Each structure stands twice: as structure tokens, then as C-alpha cells.
């Protein structure tokens, strides 16, 4: 449906593979937060039936991903770890515009961009992992993230003018690329 404007570097994949336990801790936290975000969205917009149904399914799916990553942590005897502030998420959330309709459009489109970035990074991890269950899991999670990116854009089209959505999505993709270029390379999802 759309493409990111910045490609994650091989250095990032190398950093993740060099410290996979730290990445797993961060990934678990991200899945937990994504489930919470979906619940918050459906709570804030109870009058939007399609959004409520989609966010209910998304919250459950993200929580299942959390459980799957938690199993990987337990298998490696790694603790869950504490949630940390995510500089990427904090910066991209600053792109939200004020005004009820603008805010909802931006929430949906920023979520689409975040899911697209997740798809790209999980796909890179799946490619880097050796054959086996971990690789299969990350391949499945990547495919799930790709569906989520499209879901958020479809929801934006449901509630807003397509041309306005497409224009705003382009602006957000350009801004997100600049955010990614400036982030330090670490064994974290974002």
C-alpha cells in the first residue's frame, strides 16, 4: 500500500544479532505497548464501529505476539526487563496535529508507519536468523505487521478523504525517515 522512505541499515541487523536478548526485551515491551495502544484507540472512539472491531482484534493479536516473545525470553533465561522510553515513538508522536479529526487521522497514519517499520525490521531479523522456530516466528510476525500497516491506512480511508489521507501519509513518511536517520544504532526495535 505504501513504502517507507528510509531503509534500515545492515548495521542495525548486526547490532540486534549481537545482542538478541536485549532486543527480545525491547520487542516484548513494544508488543505490550502496541496492545495497550489498540485498547486506548477503541476506548477513545467507541462511536466508530469498524475501528472498535479492528482495534479489539489488534489488541489480542499484539498480546499474543507479546506472549510469543516472552516464551523466547524464558527459553533463554532472560528476564522481561522494564519498559523504557522509546525515542522513535516519542519523536513520531510529536507529529500529531491538534484538532479532533486531524488527531485521529494522524493517530491512524502514524500507527501505519510504525507498523510498516516493524514489518521491515522483523523481516530483516527473520532473514538473519538461522532456520528454525525463531526464524519462523519472526517471519510470521513480520507478515502480521504488514497487515497491520494496511489496516490503519484502510481505517483512515474509512473516516477521511482519500486524497487528504494520502497527502498526510506522504508527509509523515518523509518525517519518519528523518527520525530514523538520526537514531543511534542499538539492539532495540526502534
Residue, then its C-alpha position, 0 to 999 in steps of 0.5 A: x500500500x505504501x513504502x517507507x522512505x528510509x531503509x534500515x541499515x545492515x548495521x542495525x541487523x548486526x547490532x540486534x544479532x549481537x545482542x538478541x536478548x536485549x532486543x527480545x526485551x525491547x520487542x516484548x515491551x513494544x508488543x505490550x505497548x502496541x496492545x495497550x495502544x489498540x485498547x486506548x484507540x477503541x476506548x477513545x472512539x467507541x462511536x466508530x464501529x469498524x475501528x472498535x472491531x479492528x482495534x479489539x482484534x489488534x489488541x489480542x493479536x499484539x498480546x499474543x505476539x507479546x506472549x510469543x516473545x516472552x516464551x523466547x525470553x524464558x527459553x533463554x533465561x532472560x528476564x522481561x526487563x522494564x519498559x523504557x522510553x522509546x525515542x522513535x515513538x516519542x519523536x513520531x508522536x510529536x507529529x500529531x496535529x491538534x484538532x479532533x479529526x486531524x488527531x485521529x487521522x494522524x493517530x491512524x497514519x502514524x500507527x501505519x508507519x510504525x507498523x510498516x517499520x516493524x514489518x521491515x525490521x522483523x523481516x530483516x531479523x527473520x532473514x538473519x536468523x538461522x532456520x528454525x522456530x525463531x526464524x519462523x516466528x519472526x517471519x510470521x510476525x513480520x507478515x502480521x505487521x504488514x497487515x497491520x500497516x494496511x489496516x490503519x491506512x484502510x481505517x483512515x480511508x474509512x473516516x477521511x478523504x482519500x486524497x487528504x489521507x494520502x497527502x498526510x501519509x506522504x508527509x509523515x513518511x518523509x518525517x519518519x525517515x528523518x527520525x530514523x536517520x538520526x537514531x543511534x544504532x542499538x539492539x532495540x526495535x526502534 
